């Protein structure tokens, strides 16, 4: 029995051009962005001790692994473009699939692209000694635009252009950038232990005396503090699920996707624990809690064993890390509007593939246009803060769909079956539920604003489906 594919087009189909390492690179390169360099301070302010910070990284990694073990089965059942959109749509219906895709395209993915591109511009500005920020340009209809925004927009369009090439080219670019990122990030952690004059005594200290401006003091300590630190750590792990968006372009998905998803999470978790352990070996927790909010903890730590050269080196490392994530997010993110359009619940023109490269060029361009708007408006941080809560709910729905498909599609081919089923998905769902409740208690305004952004999509769903309400799925294609 083959599940229906709502994201295929009858004339031109996607090409399965991503091999094992490219798929693995999509996971690792997407996940490792700025979180491992920036989140140690806020986590220390919330849970106070090195052991707790590292413990939260481990727990968040285990939670991500629980999700990865479940998603691996879902991806092998539905090796199609769209990933979570397909899982949610097939399990709960077109409306829920649409609301997920709406949230991903208009807020989560475009907001992530805008945030990553702006972060890249900021790091490049540091390397240029502030020359980029000094630039101002008047754009018709927009007024004065900063050099940071201009560079960010240029970065969005540069990776979009790369990703308009065939999928094999995009995979090769991601593979090379990810390999460099792995080398450099691991160098920070290993260098901290081998080159710095650190002390294991730091692990017995507390960060309570640190200054934590900008960190919600009410969340510090206890379960609320652990929850806040978990959200920070999960932001660092964010993106492991997004390789499923390009499942329709992965060679031998039944074998490759489980290895890529699970192996990628294990790699990232090992790196995160190593790097954060290195931070606390070099600096006591009070020093980490006192790092300026806008400064990467990694730069302060690297300065201890590299001297003043660390500032430029770390800015370059951060820029390269962000550039990798930017390219991968752009590549995988465009497959959701493509799948929605092919399903008749979005702009139908976005379902067209390039006859030459057989990638969704129009979806890539639309994504870049909207991300550029968010860069200029400066609203992306607020939007992404609001939508994290909603995305967590959708991840819970996607994970729970494994139970739906075990019942509804008992005979479907499953090249991989979730290890530890049903305990593994249940543990993921329980942890997600706890985080959802904790967020409602500690940040109710952001949580309900996120749900409001999701709800805005309902009238648009009615509009796009008014003429094809009975069209349950597009024709099936195995690509």
Secondary structure, 3 states (H helix, E strand, C coil): CCCCCCCCCCCCCCCCCECHHHHHHHHHHHHCCCHHHHCHHHHHHHHCEHHHHHHHHHHHHHHHHHHHHHHHHHHHHCCCECCHHHHHHHHHCHHHHHHHHHHHHHHHHHHHHHHHHHHHHHHHHHHCCCCCCCCEEEECCCEEEEHHHHHHHHHHHHHHHHHCCCHHHHHHHHHHHHHHHHHHHHHHHHHHHHHCCCCHHHHHCECCCCCCCCCCHHHCCHHHHHHHHHHHHHHHHCCHHHHHHEHHHECCHHHHHHHHHHHHHHHHHHHHHHHHHHHHHHCCHHHHHCCCCCCCHHHHHHHHHHCCHHHHHHHHHHHHHHHHHHHHHHHHHHHHHHHHHHCCCCCHHHHCCCCCCCCCHHHHHHHHHHHHHHHHHCCHHHHHHHHHHHHHHHHHHHHHHHHHHHHHCCCCCCCCCCCCCCHHHHHHHHHHHHHHHHHHHHCHHHHHHHHHHHHCHHHHHHHHCCCCCCCCCCCCCCC
